[in-house]
Amino acid sequence: MNDTPGPSTRRKRYRGRLILGGACAIALVATSVALTGTANAEADRTVTSNTTGTHNGYFFSYWKDSGNVSMTLGAGGSYRVQWSGINNTVVGKGWKPGSSHTVNYSGTFNVNGNGYLALYGWTTNPLIEYYVVENFGNYNPSTGAQRLGSVTTDGSTYDIYRTQRVNQPSIIGTATFYQYWSVRQSKRTGGTITTANHFNAWARLGLNLGTHDYQILATEGYQSSGSSSITVSEGPVVGPTSSTPSVPSSGGKRIVGAQSGRCIDVPNVSHTSGTRVQLYDCHGQSNQLWTQTASRQLTVYGNMCLDAAGSGNGSAVQIANCNGQANQQWNVNSNGTISNGQSGRCLDVWGTANGQQVQIYDCHGQANQRFSLN
């Protein structure tokens, strides 16, 4: 490179190529569906022009703005790519929609110059672009950004950053949105990414995600050359699971969504004040059992309260130390809605998947706002 770009300069260029991928995303990604598997394995497929789709049960994305980029889609979640003479390129395999599932990956990553390997995705409502950077070349993509904190997981500390894109291309067109970053201090090419730990760490810093769009284990190159060979797979979900519904133990009730059939859940059985609650498959363990008190609190673990972090539409719902304030009081209404004592707004979710975060929103009584305590 002739210069050393800071995040805004570099990401502007990256953004330029991503929306070309985003142009494909608007036209092509919208037609993609989440797959749980394929009946018959597909043959290897080589891709050399911009496209998205599915292959062997995985969503994939290919983008370049110039130069030579050859991506070969292999068995399962595997792909390999070689690039040279490019300005920007990004390719990868993963899922649509993404989620807080654990991600396993292995392979090789070699770059001459600027490039990185990252778990990469988007959410909507709010519109967020996010990265968990596992490896990078001679340029740290967070250079020049403000460090907000860190999270230690999967054998290393990741530094957390947030950057903003103003009137830039996105998966929904030109928009202003934030980018969330976790950048691994001890670089690697292979291992487990406990995605929920990053999402939870971001949420504790006020960096909230929305409804998941696509999520890939991405290889990127910027004015560089290199190659990678990556295999990605979905690991076990975080938290207890069961193949059959379990009966809740005494001392609390599950809060079950009418739309999803999933339970309001404290991720990772966390006892940390400020942990945002989510939807998750019902299993009846302590992090899904809520007690309605005489003072209209909904308590978990006996000493933590369901808490609205704010009063506006979209405010996060979390656990916090019980304080008796109105934002921790909840009305369980006859129509199935649960409204907050401070704002009057209702518990609400934007989607139905595991890991979907809970918020408050103007009450309308639709299925995504109805819950049963049982």
C-alpha positions as CSV (number, residue, x, y, z in Angstrom):
1,M,0.0,0.0,0.0
2,N,1.1,3.5,-0.7
3,D,-0.5,4.8,2.5
4,T,-1.6,3.4,5.8
5,P,-5.4,3.8,6.0
6,G,-7.2,4.3,9.2
7,P,-10.5,2.5,9.7
8,S,-12.6,5.1,8.1
9,T,-10.5,5.2,4.9
10,R,-10.0,1.5,4.7
11,R,-13.6,0.6,5.6
12,K,-14.8,3.2,3.0
13,R,-13.0,1.2,0.4
14,Y,-14.1,-2.0,2.0
15,R,-17.6,-0.7,2.0
16,G,-17.4,0.2,-1.6
17,R,-16.7,-3.4,-2.5
18,L,-19.1,-4.8,0.1
19,I,-22.1,-3.0,-1.4
20,L,-21.2,-4.4,-4.8
21,G,-21.4,-7.6,-2.8
22,G,-24.3,-5.8,-1.1
23,A,-25.9,-5.1,-4.5
24,C,-25.8,-8.8,-5.0
25,A,-27.0,-9.2,-1.4
26,I,-30.1,-7.2,-2.1
27,A,-30.8,-9.1,-5.3
28,L,-29.4,-12.5,-4.4
29,V,-29.0,-12.9,-0.7
30,A,-32.6,-12.1,-0.3
31,T,-33.4,-15.3,-2.2
32,S,-31.2,-17.5,0.0
33,V,-32.6,-19.7,2.7
34,A,-31.2,-21.3,5.8
35,L,-30.5,-24.9,5.3
36,T,-30.0,-27.6,7.9
37,G,-28.3,-30.0,5.6
38,T,-28.5,-31.6,2.1
39,A,-29.7,-35.0,1.1
40,N,-26.8,-35.5,-1.4
41,A,-23.4,-33.9,-1.4
42,E,-22.8,-31.4,-4.2
43,A,-19.6,-31.5,-6.3
44,D,-16.9,-29.0,-5.8
45,R,-17.7,-25.7,-7.5
46,T,-15.3,-23.0,-8.6
47,V,-16.6,-19.4,-8.4
48,T,-14.8,-16.4,-10.1
49,S,-17.5,-13.8,-10.3
50,N,-19.7,-12.0,-7.7
51,T,-22.5,-14.2,-6.4
52,T,-24.1,-15.6,-3.3
53,G,-26.0,-18.8,-2.7
54,T,-25.9,-22.1,-0.9
55,H,-23.6,-25.1,-1.4
56,N,-23.7,-28.4,0.6
57,G,-26.0,-26.9,3.2
58,Y,-24.0,-23.7,3.8
59,F,-24.7,-20.2,2.7
60,F,-21.7,-18.7,0.7
61,S,-20.7,-15.2,-0.5
62,Y,-18.1,-14.2,-3.1
63,W,-17.2,-10.6,-3.8
64,K,-14.3,-8.8,-5.6
65,D,-13.9,-5.4,-7.2
66,S,-11.0,-6.3,-9.4
67,G,-8.2,-8.7,-10.0
68,N,-7.9,-12.5,-9.8
69,V,-9.9,-14.3,-7.2
70,S,-10.7,-18.0,-7.4
71,M,-12.9,-19.6,-4.8
72,T,-13.6,-23.3,-4.7
73,L,-16.6,-24.5,-2.7
74,G,-15.9,-28.0,-1.3
75,A,-17.5,-30.6,0.9
76,G,-19.7,-29.4,3.8
77,G,-18.5,-26.0,5.1
78,S,-15.2,-26.1,3.3
79,Y,-13.8,-23.6,0.8
80,R,-10.5,-22.5,-0.5
81,V,-9.5,-19.2,-2.2
82,Q,-6.5,-17.7,-4.0
83,W,-6.3,-14.0,-4.8
84,S,-3.8,-11.6,-6.5
85,G,-3.8,-8.3,-8.2
86,I,-6.9,-7.2,-6.3
87,N,-8.1,-4.0,-4.7
88,N,-10.7,-5.7,-2.3
89,T,-12.2,-9.2,-2.1
90,V,-14.2,-11.0,0.5
91,V,-15.4,-14.6,0.4
92,G,-16.7,-17.2,2.9
93,K,-19.1,-19.9,3.9
94,G,-21.5,-19.8,6.8
95,W,-25.2,-19.4,7.5
96,K,-28.3,-17.3,6.7
97,P,-29.5,-16.3,9.1
98,G,-26.6,-16.2,11.5
99,S,-27.0,-16.7,15.3
100,S,-25.1,-16.9,18.6
101,H,-24.2,-20.6,17.9
102,T,-20.7,-21.8,18.5
103,V,-18.6,-21.9,15.4
104,N,-15.8,-24.4,14.7
105,Y,-13.2,-23.8,12.0
106,S,-9.9,-25.0,10.8
107,G,-7.5,-24.6,7.9
108,T,-4.8,-22.3,6.6
109,F,-4.6,-18.5,6.0
110,N,-1.7,-16.9,4.2
111,V,-1.6,-13.3,3.1
112,N,1.1,-11.1,1.6
113,G,0.1,-7.7,2.9
114,N,-3.3,-6.7,4.1
115,G,-6.0,-9.3,4.8
116,Y,-7.9,-11.0,7.6
117,L,-9.9,-14.0,8.6
118,A,-13.0,-13.2,10.6
119,L,-16.5,-14.4,11.6
120,Y,-18.5,-11.7,9.8
121,G,-22.2,-10.8,9.7
122,W,-25.0,-8.4,9.7
123,T,-28.2,-7.7,11.7
124,T,-31.1,-5.5,11.1
125,N,-33.3,-3.5,13.6
126,P,-30.8,-2.2,14.5
127,L,-28.6,-2.4,11.4
128,I,-25.2,-3.6,12.5
129,E,-22.2,-5.0,10.7
130,Y,-19.9,-7.1,13.0
131,Y,-16.6,-8.9,13.0
132,V,-14.8,-11.4,15.2
133,V,-11.3,-11.1,13.8
134,E,-9.2,-14.3,14.3
135,N,-6.2,-13.5,12.1
136,F,-4.9,-10.7,10.0
137,G,-1.9,-9.7,7.9
138,N,0.2,-6.5,8.2
139,Y,-2.7,-4.3,9.1
140,N,-4.9,-4.5,12.2
141,P,-8.4,-3.6,11.0
142,S,-9.2,-1.8,14.3
143,T,-6.3,0.6,13.9
144,G,-7.4,4.1,14.9
145,A,-10.7,3.0,16.4
146,Q,-11.6,3.6,20.1
147,R,-11.2,0.6,22.3
148,L,-14.3,0.1,24.5
149,G,-13.2,-3.0,26.4
150,S,-12.3,-6.6,26.0
151,V,-13.6,-10.2,26.4
152,T,-11.5,-13.2,27.2
153,T,-12.7,-16.4,25.6
154,D,-11.5,-19.3,23.6
155,G,-7.9,-19.0,24.7
156,S,-7.3,-15.3,24.1
157,T,-8.3,-11.8,24.9
158,Y,-10.3,-9.9,22.2
159,D,-10.3,-6.1,22.1
160,I,-13.7,-4.6,21.5
161,Y,-14.2,-1.6,19.3
162,R,-17.1,0.2,17.7
163,T,-16.9,2.3,14.5
164,Q,-19.7,4.2,12.6
165,R,-20.5,4.3,8.9
166,V,-22.4,7.4,7.8
167,N,-24.5,7.2,4.7
168,Q,-22.7,4.2,3.4
169,P,-23.8,1.1,1.5
170,S,-25.3,-1.7,3.5
171,I,-27.4,-4.8,3.0
172,I,-30.5,-2.5,3.0
173,G,-29.0,0.2,0.8
174,T,-27.3,3.4,1.8
175,A,-27.6,3.9,5.6
176,T,-25.8,5.1,8.7
177,F,-24.9,2.2,11.0
178,Y,-22.4,0.9,13.5
179,Q,-19.7,-1.8,13.1
180,Y,-18.8,-3.9,16.1
181,W,-15.4,-5.5,16.4
182,S,-13.8,-8.2,18.5
183,V,-10.1,-8.5,17.5
184,R,-8.1,-11.4,18.8
185,Q,-4.8,-10.5,20.4
186,S,-3.3,-14.0,19.9
187,K,-3.9,-14.6,16.2
188,R,-4.8,-18.1,15.1
189,T,-6.2,-20.1,12.1
190,G,-8.4,-22.7,13.7
191,G,-10.4,-23.4,16.8
192,T,-13.8,-22.6,18.4
193,I,-15.5,-19.2,18.4
194,T,-18.0,-19.0,21.2
195,T,-20.0,-16.4,19.4
196,A,-22.4,-15.8,22.3
197,N,-19.5,-14.6,24.5
198,H,-18.8,-11.9,22.0
199,F,-22.4,-10.9,21.6
200,N,-22.9,-10.8,25.4
201,A,-19.7,-8.8,25.9
202,W,-20.9,-6.3,23.3
203,A,-24.3,-6.1,24.9
204,R,-22.8,-5.3,28.3
205,L,-21.1,-2.3,26.7
206,G,-24.3,-1.2,25.1
207,L,-23.5,-2.6,21.7
208,N,-26.8,-4.4,20.9
209,L,-27.5,-6.5,17.9
210,G,-30.8,-7.0,16.0
211,T,-32.3,-9.7,13.9
212,H,-29.6,-11.8,12.3
213,D,-29.0,-11.7,8.5
214,Y,-26.1,-13.7,7.1
215,Q,-23.0,-14.8,8.9
216,I,-19.8,-16.3,7.3
217,L,-16.3,-17.3,8.2
218,A,-14.8,-14.8,5.8
219,T,-11.4,-14.4,4.1
220,E,-10.7,-10.8,3.0
221,G,-7.8,-9.4,1.0
222,Y,-7.1,-5.7,0.5
223,Q,-4.5,-4.7,-2.1
224,S,-2.7,-7.9,-1.4
225,S,-2.2,-11.5,-2.5
226,G,-2.7,-14.7,-0.6
227,S,-4.7,-17.9,-0.1
228,S,-6.8,-19.7,2.5
229,S,-8.3,-23.1,2.9
230,I,-11.1,-23.1,5.5
231,T,-13.6,-25.5,6.9
232,V,-16.4,-24.1,9.0
233,S,-19.1,-26.0,11.0
234,E,-21.7,-25.3,13.6
235,G,-20.6,-26.4,17.1
236,P,-22.9,-27.1,20.0
237,V,-25.2,-24.3,21.1
238,V,-24.1,-22.5,24.3
239,G,-26.0,-23.6,27.4
240,P,-27.9,-26.7,28.3
241,T,-29.9,-28.5,25.7
242,S,-32.2,-31.4,25.7
243,S,-33.7,-33.6,23.0
244,T,-37.0,-33.7,24.7
245,P,-38.9,-31.1,26.7
246,S,-38.0,-31.1,30.4
247,V,-40.3,-30.3,33.2
248,P,-39.4,-27.1,35.1
249,S,-38.2,-27.6,38.6
250,S,-40.1,-26.0,41.5
251,G,-39.5,-22.4,42.4
252,G,-40.1,-20.7,39.0
253,K,-41.9,-20.7,35.7
254,R,-40.7,-20.6,32.1
255,I,-41.7,-17.5,30.0
256,V,-42.5,-19.1,26.7
257,G,-43.0,-17.1,23.5
258,A,-46.2,-17.7,21.6
259,Q,-44.6,-17.1,18.2
260,S,-41.3,-19.0,18.7
261,G,-42.2,-21.6,21.4
262,R,-38.8,-20.7,22.9
263,C,-38.1,-19.5,26.4
264,I,-36.7,-16.3,27.8
265,D,-33.2,-17.3,28.8
266,V,-30.2,-15.8,30.6
267,P,-27.2,-16.7,28.3
268,N,-24.5,-19.0,29.7
269,V,-26.3,-19.1,33.1
270,S,-24.8,-15.7,33.7
271,H,-25.3,-14.0,37.0
272,T,-23.7,-10.7,35.8
273,S,-25.9,-7.6,36.1
274,G,-26.5,-6.2,32.6
275,T,-26.6,-9.5,30.8
276,R,-29.2,-9.2,28.1
277,V,-31.8,-12.0,27.9
278,Q,-32.6,-13.9,24.8
279,L,-34.9,-16.6,23.3
280,Y,-33.6,-20.1,23.6
281,D,-34.9,-23.7,23.4
282,C,-36.8,-24.4,26.6
283,H,-34.9,-26.8,29.0
284,G,-36.2,-25.8,32.4
285,Q,-32.9,-25.0,34.0
286,S,-32.4,-22.2,36.5
287,N,-31.5,-19.6,33.9
288,Q,-35.0,-20.0,32.4
289,L,-37.1,-20.1,35.6
290,W,-38.7,-16.8,36.6
291,T,-40.7,-16.0,39.8
292,Q,-43.4,-13.4,39.8
293,T,-43.3,-11.5,43.2
294,A,-45.9,-9.6,45.0
295,S,-44.1,-6.4,44.0
296,R,-44.5,-7.4,40.3
297,Q,-40.9,-8.3,39.8
298,L,-39.8,-11.2,37.7
299,T,-36.8,-12.7,39.4
300,V,-34.3,-15.4,38.3
301,Y,-31.9,-17.3,40.6
302,G,-33.8,-15.8,43.5
303,N,-31.9,-12.5,43.6
304,M,-31.7,-11.1,40.1
305,C,-34.6,-9.1,38.4
306,L,-35.8,-8.8,34.8
307,D,-34.9,-5.2,34.0
308,A,-35.6,-2.7,31.2
309,A,-32.3,-0.9,30.5
310,G,-34.3,2.1,29.1
311,S,-37.8,3.3,28.4
312,G,-37.8,3.8,24.6
313,N,-38.7,1.5,21.8
314,G,-35.9,-1.1,21.3
315,S,-34.5,-0.7,24.9
316,A,-32.7,-3.9,26.0
317,V,-34.2,-6.3,28.5
318,Q,-31.6,-7.7,30.8
319,I,-31.0,-9.0,34.3
320,A,-29.9,-6.7,37.1
321,N,-29.6,-6.6,40.8
322,C,-33.1,-6.1,42.2
323,N,-33.7,-2.5,43.2
324,G,-37.5,-2.1,43.5
325,Q,-37.6,0.6,40.7
326,A,-40.4,0.8,38.2
327,N,-38.2,-0.5,35.3
328,Q,-38.1,-3.8,37.1
329,Q,-41.8,-4.1,37.6
330,W,-43.8,-6.1,35.0
331,N,-47.6,-6.5,34.4
332,V,-48.5,-10.0,33.1
333,N,-51.6,-9.1,31.1
334,S,-54.6,-11.3,30.2
335,N,-53.8,-11.0,26.5
336,G,-50.4,-12.6,27.0
337,T,-48.4,-9.4,26.8
338,I,-45.9,-8.5,29.6
339,S,-45.7,-4.7,30.0
340,N,-43.1,-2.7,31.8
341,G,-44.1,-0.7,34.9
342,Q,-42.0,2.3,33.9
343,S,-42.6,2.7,30.2
344,G,-45.8,0.8,29.6
345,R,-44.1,-0.9,26.7
346,C,-44.2,-4.7,26.1
347,L,-41.6,-7.5,26.0
348,D,-40.9,-8.0,22.3
349,V,-38.7,-10.0,20.0
350,W,-37.9,-9.4,16.4
351,G,-37.4,-13.0,15.4
352,T,-37.8,-16.6,16.6
353,A,-34.3,-18.1,16.4
354,N,-32.1,-19.2,19.3
355,G,-30.2,-16.2,20.5
356,Q,-32.8,-13.6,19.5
357,Q,-32.5,-10.8,22.0
358,V,-35.5,-9.4,23.9
359,Q,-36.4,-5.7,24.0
360,I,-39.4,-3.5,24.9
361,Y,-41.6,-2.0,22.3
362,D,-45.0,-0.3,21.9
363,C,-47.6,-2.9,22.8
364,H,-49.6,-4.3,19.9
365,G,-50.5,-7.7,21.1
366,Q,-49.1,-9.7,18.1
367,A,-47.6,-13.1,18.5
368,N,-44.0,-11.8,19.0
369,Q,-45.3,-10.0,22.1
370,R,-47.3,-12.8,23.7
371,F,-45.9,-15.1,26.3
372,S,-47.1,-17.7,28.8
373,L,-45.8,-18.5,32.2
374,N,-45.8,-22.2,32.8
